[in-house]
Amino acid sequence: MDQYAILWEWLGFAARWLHIVTAIAWIGSSFYFIALDLGLRQRPGLPEGAFGEEWQVHGGGFYHVQKYLVAPAAMPDHLTWFKWESYWTWMSGFLMLAIVYYAGADLFLIDRDVLDVSAPVAIAISLASLSVGWIIYDLLCKSPLGKSDVQLMLFLYVALVAMAWGYTQVFTGRAAFLHLGAFTATIMSANVFFIIIPNQKKVVASLKAGERPDPALGKQAKQRSLHNNYLTLPVIFFMLSNHYPLAFGTQFNWIIAALVFLMGVTIRHYFNTVHARKGNPTWTWLATAILFVLIAWLSTVPKVLSGDREEKAASAHAAPYVASAHFEAVRDTVLGRCSMCHAAEPVWEGIHQAPKAVMLDTDAEIAANAREIYLQAGRSHAMPPGNLTGITPEERKLIVAWFEGARGE
């Protein structure tokens, strides 16, 4: 049994689970406080320094919430800080990036038809883009351009579209979308870590020292929070996109990414407006639907590939699987049980593109995907779905013997 492959799969599961749990906590609290902030009402008789209040009902009880733009006259003994949700979402997401895309760079990160680089170079590009992207974004926010929220948001949109195009010129379509999500999420989490929380701590320190806090600190944090507000939904889309090749597997994938950012704006504009009690802009849903239909249409345009798929899939690590004495029998099984869907031109009714862009209709591609075949159809019965093609227990055992034998186990 390949303990390494199985343990690695479970490590990926644990990291993904942690990522989802922490992301729910972060996004949930973010959405709640945005709605709370926009719904605040002012009235005569509020405590000194209070900007507004909100009455809410939930779980059989009533909540009376008041907001202070700077701070109350006297600091409370206990403050609840909302920060670890953000930090752990980023850390678990980066762990997922390392497990899936860095450890599996030859299969998931690098597309040699796009850019023929080694795994270390591709990983270095990935790391540099995430860190340099935050630095450039932070400098823009602190520049004179940052004084205008509208101009800054427009410029940031152009920058994000440029990054979408850039990633598709370096990585696989799947990795490009995942990196665009990671790039955006890095900005969001760094906003919390480097700006929002430190500024709030400076305010608290000033109050404890009997000094008047600098109002600019709150204004800066508010701007970064606004950016996080509009970036959240696109990040979720990109994180889910790796399950849907129609989203990333076309030559217009970077345009699709640009439209996804616009959908995030239209959806958030609706909720922000409603929560602020400034109307009911239902036109935003029509605009979102039109954008989504346009994305669906763009996804049907086939991606133009340069180069030979056989050469692209071939790699040094695949050689032992092709040389195995079991390979011919396994190849027959895969071609007979899997390749009707996992092919450049699937023949299974209702399947128009290979699921997750995994193709198994050539020797090199079968060998390159040996680990996934082993886990999905050998050690587990995940594939074929519902065993629609009738793979037998003997064929599954042969897949296990093929994979483990090629690894010398």
C-alpha positions as CSV (number, residue, x, y, z in Angstrom):
1,M,0.0,0.0,0.0
2,D,1.3,3.5,-0.9
3,Q,1.0,5.0,2.6
4,Y,2.6,8.3,1.3
5,A,-0.1,8.9,-1.3
6,I,-2.9,8.0,1.1
7,L,-1.5,10.2,3.9
8,W,-0.9,13.0,1.5
9,E,-4.5,12.8,0.3
10,W,-5.8,12.9,3.9
11,L,-3.5,15.8,4.7
12,G,-5.1,17.7,1.7
13,F,-8.5,16.8,3.0
14,A,-7.7,18.1,6.5
15,A,-6.2,21.4,5.1
16,R,-9.3,21.9,2.8
17,W,-11.6,21.3,5.7
18,L,-9.8,23.7,7.9
19,H,-9.8,26.2,5.1
20,I,-13.5,26.0,4.6
21,V,-14.3,26.2,8.3
22,T,-12.1,29.3,8.8
23,A,-13.3,30.9,5.6
24,I,-16.9,30.5,6.7
25,A,-16.0,32.2,10.1
26,W,-14.2,35.0,8.4
27,I,-16.7,35.7,5.6
28,G,-19.6,35.3,8.0
29,S,-18.3,37.8,10.5
30,S,-17.3,40.2,7.6
31,F,-20.7,40.1,6.1
32,Y,-22.4,40.6,9.4
33,F,-20.4,43.6,10.4
34,I,-20.8,45.2,6.9
35,A,-24.6,44.8,7.2
36,L,-24.4,46.1,10.8
37,D,-22.3,49.1,9.9
38,L,-24.6,50.1,7.0
39,G,-27.7,49.6,9.0
40,L,-26.7,51.9,12.0
41,R,-29.2,54.6,12.9
42,Q,-28.6,57.9,14.6
43,R,-31.0,59.3,17.1
44,P,-31.0,62.0,19.8
45,G,-29.7,60.8,23.2
46,L,-27.0,58.5,22.0
47,P,-24.0,58.2,24.4
48,E,-21.2,60.7,23.8
49,G,-19.1,59.6,20.9
50,A,-21.6,57.0,19.6
51,F,-22.1,57.2,15.8
52,G,-25.2,55.1,15.7
53,E,-27.1,52.0,17.0
54,E,-28.9,49.0,15.8
55,W,-31.5,46.7,17.4
56,Q,-31.4,43.1,16.2
57,V,-33.3,39.9,17.1
58,H,-31.7,36.5,16.8
59,G,-32.0,33.1,18.6
60,G,-34.9,34.2,20.8
61,G,-33.1,37.3,22.2
62,F,-32.6,41.0,21.4
63,Y,-29.3,42.7,20.8
64,H,-28.6,46.4,21.2
65,V,-25.4,47.3,19.3
66,Q,-23.8,50.8,19.4
67,K,-20.8,51.9,17.3
68,Y,-18.2,54.4,18.2
69,L,-16.2,55.9,15.3
70,V,-13.1,56.3,17.5
71,A,-13.8,54.8,20.9
72,P,-16.0,55.2,23.9
73,A,-15.1,57.6,26.7
74,A,-13.9,54.7,28.9
75,M,-12.4,51.5,27.5
76,P,-14.3,48.3,28.4
77,D,-12.5,45.6,30.4
78,H,-12.9,43.1,27.6
79,L,-12.7,43.5,23.8
80,T,-13.4,40.8,21.2
81,W,-11.0,41.0,18.3
82,F,-11.9,39.5,14.9
83,K,-8.6,38.6,13.3
84,W,-7.8,34.9,13.7
85,E,-10.6,33.9,11.2
86,S,-8.7,35.9,8.6
87,Y,-5.3,34.7,9.5
88,W,-6.2,31.0,9.6
89,T,-8.1,31.3,6.3
90,W,-5.0,32.5,4.6
91,M,-2.6,30.1,6.3
92,S,-4.8,27.0,5.5
93,G,-5.3,28.3,2.0
94,F,-1.6,28.6,1.5
95,L,-1.2,25.1,2.9
96,M,-3.7,23.9,0.3
97,L,-1.7,25.7,-2.4
98,A,1.5,24.0,-1.3
99,I,-0.1,20.5,-1.1
100,V,-1.9,20.5,-4.4
101,Y,-0.1,22.9,-6.7
102,Y,3.5,23.0,-5.4
103,A,3.8,19.3,-4.6
104,G,2.0,18.5,-7.8
105,A,3.5,21.3,-9.9
106,D,4.2,19.1,-13.0
107,L,0.5,18.1,-13.1
108,F,-1.5,21.0,-11.8
109,L,0.7,24.1,-11.9
110,I,2.8,24.0,-15.1
111,D,1.4,24.0,-18.6
112,R,4.3,23.5,-21.0
113,D,2.2,24.7,-23.9
114,V,1.9,28.0,-22.0
115,L,5.3,28.4,-20.3
116,D,7.9,25.7,-20.2
117,V,9.6,26.1,-16.8
118,S,10.8,23.8,-14.1
119,A,8.7,23.2,-10.9
120,P,11.0,25.4,-8.7
121,V,10.8,28.3,-11.1
122,A,7.0,28.0,-11.3
123,I,6.7,27.9,-7.5
124,A,9.0,30.9,-7.2
125,I,6.8,32.9,-9.7
126,S,3.8,31.9,-7.6
127,L,5.3,33.0,-4.3
128,A,6.7,36.3,-5.8
129,S,3.3,37.2,-7.3
130,L,1.5,36.9,-4.0
131,S,4.1,38.9,-2.0
132,V,4.9,41.6,-4.6
133,G,1.2,42.0,-5.4
134,W,0.4,43.0,-1.8
135,I,3.3,45.4,-1.7
136,I,2.2,47.2,-4.9
137,Y,-1.4,47.3,-3.7
138,D,-0.4,48.7,-0.3
139,L,1.7,51.4,-1.9
140,L,-1.2,52.4,-4.2
141,C,-3.5,52.7,-1.3
142,K,-1.0,55.0,0.5
143,S,-0.3,57.1,-2.6
144,P,-2.3,60.2,-3.7
145,L,-4.5,57.9,-5.7
146,G,-5.7,56.4,-2.5
147,K,-7.4,59.6,-1.5
148,S,-10.3,58.9,-3.9
149,D,-12.1,55.6,-3.2
150,V,-13.7,55.5,-6.7
151,Q,-10.5,56.2,-8.6
152,L,-8.6,53.7,-6.5
153,M,-11.2,51.0,-7.0
154,L,-11.2,51.5,-10.7
155,F,-7.4,51.3,-10.9
156,L,-7.4,48.2,-8.7
157,Y,-9.9,46.5,-11.0
158,V,-7.7,47.2,-14.0
159,A,-4.7,45.7,-12.0
160,L,-6.7,42.6,-11.1
161,V,-7.7,42.0,-14.7
162,A,-4.0,42.5,-15.7
163,M,-3.1,39.8,-13.1
164,A,-5.7,37.5,-14.5
165,W,-4.2,37.8,-17.9
166,G,-0.7,37.4,-16.5
167,Y,-1.5,34.2,-14.6
168,T,-3.0,32.6,-17.7
169,Q,0.3,33.3,-19.5
170,V,2.3,31.4,-16.9
171,F,0.2,28.6,-15.4
172,T,-2.4,26.1,-16.3
173,G,-5.9,27.5,-16.5
174,R,-6.9,25.8,-13.3
175,A,-3.8,27.1,-11.5
176,A,-4.3,30.6,-13.0
177,F,-7.8,30.9,-11.4
178,L,-6.7,29.5,-8.1
179,H,-3.8,31.9,-8.0
180,L,-6.0,34.9,-8.8
181,G,-8.1,33.9,-5.8
182,A,-5.0,33.5,-3.7
183,F,-3.6,36.8,-4.9
184,T,-6.9,38.6,-4.0
185,A,-7.2,36.7,-0.7
186,T,-3.6,37.6,0.2
187,I,-4.5,41.3,-0.2
188,M,-7.6,40.9,2.0
189,S,-5.9,39.0,4.8
190,A,-2.9,41.3,4.7
191,N,-5.3,44.3,5.0
192,V,-6.4,42.8,8.3
193,F,-2.9,41.8,9.5
194,F,-1.0,44.9,8.5
195,I,-3.6,47.7,8.5
196,I,-6.9,47.1,10.2
197,I,-5.8,45.3,13.4
198,P,-2.6,47.4,14.0
199,N,-4.5,50.6,13.5
200,Q,-7.1,49.5,16.0
201,K,-4.4,48.6,18.5
202,K,-2.9,52.0,18.1
203,V,-6.3,53.6,18.9
204,V,-6.7,51.4,22.0
205,A,-3.1,52.3,23.1
206,S,-3.8,56.0,22.7
207,L,-7.0,55.8,24.7
208,K,-5.3,53.9,27.5
209,A,-2.6,56.6,27.6
210,G,-5.2,59.3,27.8
211,E,-4.5,60.6,24.3
212,R,-6.8,61.4,21.5
213,P,-6.5,58.7,18.8
214,D,-5.7,59.8,15.2
215,P,-8.9,59.7,13.2
216,A,-6.8,58.9,10.0
217,L,-6.2,55.4,11.4
218,G,-9.9,54.6,11.4
219,K,-10.3,56.1,7.9
220,Q,-7.5,54.0,6.5
221,A,-8.9,50.8,8.1
222,K,-12.3,51.6,6.7
223,Q,-11.0,51.9,3.2
224,R,-9.3,48.5,3.4
225,S,-12.5,47.0,4.8
226,L,-14.4,48.4,1.8
227,H,-12.0,46.7,-0.6
228,N,-12.4,43.4,1.3
229,N,-16.2,43.8,1.0
230,Y,-16.2,43.8,-2.8
231,L,-13.4,41.2,-3.2
232,T,-14.9,38.5,-1.1
233,L,-17.4,37.0,-3.6
234,P,-14.9,36.8,-6.5
235,V,-12.4,35.0,-4.2
236,I,-15.1,32.3,-3.5
237,F,-15.8,31.9,-7.2
238,F,-12.1,31.4,-8.0
239,M,-11.6,28.9,-5.1
240,L,-14.5,26.9,-6.4
241,S,-13.5,27.1,-10.1
242,N,-11.0,24.3,-10.0
243,H,-14.0,21.9,-10.0
244,Y,-15.4,23.4,-13.2
245,P,-13.1,23.3,-16.3
246,L,-15.7,25.4,-18.2
247,A,-14.7,28.3,-16.0
248,F,-10.9,28.1,-16.6
249,G,-10.4,25.9,-19.6
250,T,-10.9,28.3,-22.5
251,Q,-8.8,30.9,-24.3
252,F,-11.0,33.6,-22.8
253,N,-10.5,32.5,-19.2
254,W,-8.9,35.9,-18.2
255,I,-11.9,37.7,-19.6
256,I,-14.2,35.4,-17.6
257,A,-12.1,36.4,-14.5
258,A,-12.7,40.1,-15.3
259,L,-16.4,39.5,-15.5
260,V,-16.4,37.6,-12.2
261,F,-15.0,40.7,-10.4
262,L,-17.8,42.7,-11.9
263,M,-20.4,40.2,-10.6
264,G,-18.9,40.6,-7.2
265,V,-19.5,44.3,-7.4
266,T,-23.1,44.1,-8.6
267,I,-24.1,41.5,-5.9
268,R,-22.4,43.4,-3.1
269,H,-23.9,46.7,-4.3
270,Y,-27.4,45.2,-3.9
271,F,-26.8,44.0,-0.4
272,N,-24.9,47.1,0.7
273,T,-27.7,49.3,-0.6
274,V,-30.5,47.3,1.1
275,H,-28.6,47.1,4.4
276,A,-28.1,50.8,4.3
277,R,-31.8,51.3,3.7
278,K,-31.2,53.3,0.5
279,G,-33.5,51.4,-1.8
280,N,-33.9,48.0,-3.5
281,P,-31.7,48.0,-6.7
282,T,-33.0,44.9,-8.3
283,W,-31.4,45.9,-11.5
284,T,-28.1,44.5,-10.1
285,W,-29.5,40.9,-10.3
286,L,-30.3,41.4,-14.0
287,A,-26.8,42.8,-14.5
288,T,-25.4,39.8,-12.6
289,A,-27.4,37.3,-14.7
290,I,-26.3,38.9,-17.9
291,L,-22.7,38.7,-16.8
292,F,-23.1,35.1,-15.9
293,V,-24.7,34.2,-19.2
294,L,-21.8,36.0,-21.0
295,I,-19.4,33.9,-19.0
296,A,-21.2,30.7,-19.9
297,W,-21.1,31.7,-23.5
298,L,-17.3,32.5,-23.4
299,S,-16.7,29.1,-21.8
300,T,-18.0,27.3,-24.9
301,V,-15.3,28.6,-27.1
302,P,-12.6,25.9,-27.3
303,K,-9.2,26.7,-26.0
304,V,-6.6,26.8,-28.8
305,L,-3.6,24.7,-27.8
306,S,-0.2,24.8,-29.2
307,G,2.1,21.8,-29.1
308,D,1.4,18.2,-28.7
309,R,-0.6,16.8,-25.7
310,E,1.4,13.7,-25.7
311,E,4.6,15.7,-25.2
312,K,3.0,17.9,-22.7
313,A,1.8,15.1,-20.4
314,A,5.1,13.2,-20.7
315,S,7.5,13.7,-17.8
316,A,10.3,11.8,-16.1
317,H,8.2,10.7,-13.1
318,A,5.7,9.1,-15.5
319,A,8.3,6.7,-17.1
320,P,8.1,3.9,-14.4
321,Y,4.3,3.6,-14.9
322,V,4.6,3.2,-18.6
323,A,7.4,0.6,-18.2
324,S,5.4,-1.5,-15.7
325,A,4.4,-5.0,-16.8
326,H,0.9,-4.1,-15.8
327,F,0.6,-1.0,-17.9
328,E,-1.0,-2.5,-21.0
329,A,-3.8,-4.1,-18.9
330,V,-4.3,-0.9,-16.9
331,R,-4.4,1.2,-20.1
332,D,-7.1,-1.1,-21.5
333,T,-9.1,-0.6,-18.3
334,V,-8.7,3.1,-18.4
335,L,-9.5,3.4,-22.1
336,G,-12.5,1.2,-21.6
337,R,-13.8,2.6,-18.3
338,C,-12.6,6.2,-18.1
339,S,-11.7,7.8,-21.4
340,M,-15.2,8.2,-22.7
341,C,-15.4,11.2,-20.4
342,H,-11.7,11.9,-19.8
343,A,-10.7,12.7,-23.4
344,A,-10.1,15.7,-25.6
345,E,-13.5,14.9,-27.2
346,P,-15.6,13.1,-24.7
347,V,-18.2,10.7,-26.1
348,W,-20.3,10.2,-23.0
349,E,-23.7,11.9,-23.5
350,G,-23.9,15.2,-21.6
351,I,-20.1,15.5,-21.1
352,H,-18.7,18.2,-23.3
353,Q,-15.3,18.7,-21.7
354,A,-13.1,16.3,-19.7
355,P,-14.0,16.6,-16.0
356,K,-11.5,18.8,-14.2
357,A,-9.6,18.9,-17.5
358,V,-8.1,15.5,-16.8
359,M,-7.6,13.5,-20.0
360,L,-6.8,9.8,-20.1
361,D,-6.9,8.9,-23.7
362,T,-3.1,8.5,-24.3
363,D,-0.3,6.5,-22.7
364,A,1.5,9.6,-21.4
365,E,-1.6,11.1,-19.9
366,I,-2.5,7.8,-18.1
367,A,1.0,7.6,-16.7
368,A,1.0,11.3,-15.7
369,N,-2.2,10.8,-13.8
370,A,-1.2,7.5,-12.2
371,R,-1.6,8.8,-8.6
372,E,-5.1,10.1,-9.2
373,I,-6.2,6.9,-11.0
374,Y,-4.8,4.9,-8.1
375,L,-6.6,6.9,-5.4
376,Q,-9.9,7.5,-7.4
377,A,-10.3,4.1,-9.0
378,G,-7.9,1.8,-7.2
379,R,-7.9,2.5,-3.5
380,S,-11.4,4.0,-3.5
381,H,-14.5,3.5,-5.7
382,A,-14.9,7.2,-6.4
383,M,-14.4,6.7,-10.1
384,P,-16.2,5.9,-12.3
385,P,-19.2,7.8,-10.7
386,G,-21.7,5.2,-9.6
387,N,-19.5,2.6,-11.4
388,L,-21.5,3.5,-14.5
389,T,-18.9,1.8,-16.8
390,G,-18.8,-1.4,-14.7
391,I,-15.2,-1.5,-13.6
392,T,-14.6,-4.8,-11.9
393,P,-12.9,-5.6,-8.5
394,E,-10.1,-7.4,-10.4
395,E,-9.5,-4.3,-12.5
396,R,-9.2,-2.1,-9.4
397,K,-6.8,-4.6,-7.9
398,L,-4.7,-4.4,-11.0
399,I,-4.6,-0.6,-10.8
400,V,-3.3,-0.9,-7.3
401,A,-0.7,-3.4,-8.3
402,W,0.4,-1.3,-11.2
403,F,0.8,1.9,-9.2
404,E,2.5,0.4,-6.2
405,G,4.7,-1.8,-8.3
406,A,5.9,1.1,-10.3
407,R,6.9,2.8,-7.1
408,G,8.8,-0.3,-5.9
409,E,6.5,-1.1,-3.0
